[in-house]
Structures are given as structure tokens and as C-alpha cells.
Amino acid sequence: MPDNIKELVILISKALVDNPDSVKVNEMLSEQSIIFELKVDPSDLGKVIGKSGRTAHAMRTLLESACGKLKKRCILEILE
């Protein structure tokens, strides 16, 4: 199931950026949470974060909804 969620993060991110080939997602699993680290091209960082962080917040909301059945906390970290 986490692989499906990782694919969701990749799919959404690639749709937002100008350089979809530079999108990389790393996942780290622990007992209580799954952390997804999203790395994009520096020129696309603003597109992923959005105005006042709205796009990033929306992505995190979708991620939390998708992780609901796993009974784990899902965290999206956008790396610079």
C-alpha cells in the first residue's frame, strides 16, 4: 500500500512541475509513520509549495486521506 501512496505523490508532483523528470520521492517507514521526502528541481519548488503553501497543504491533506486505512501518520516533506 505505501507504494501506491508513493505513486500518488509522484503523479501529483509531476503534474504540477515544468521538469517532471527531476521529481524524486523517498519514503521512510517507522512503526507509527511514513515520511515521504519530495525533491523537485529548484525552479519548480514554488509550484509545488504554491501561494501561501496552499498546494503543499492540499497535497498533505490528500496524503493523509490516502493513509487513513494504514493506521499510520503520513508526512510529506518538501526538500530544497
Protein Blocks (a to p, Z undefined) as FASTA:
>chain_A
ZZmmmmmmmmmmmmmpmblmlpccdddddfkbccddddddfklmmmmnogghlmmmmmmm
mmmmmmmmnopacdddddZZ
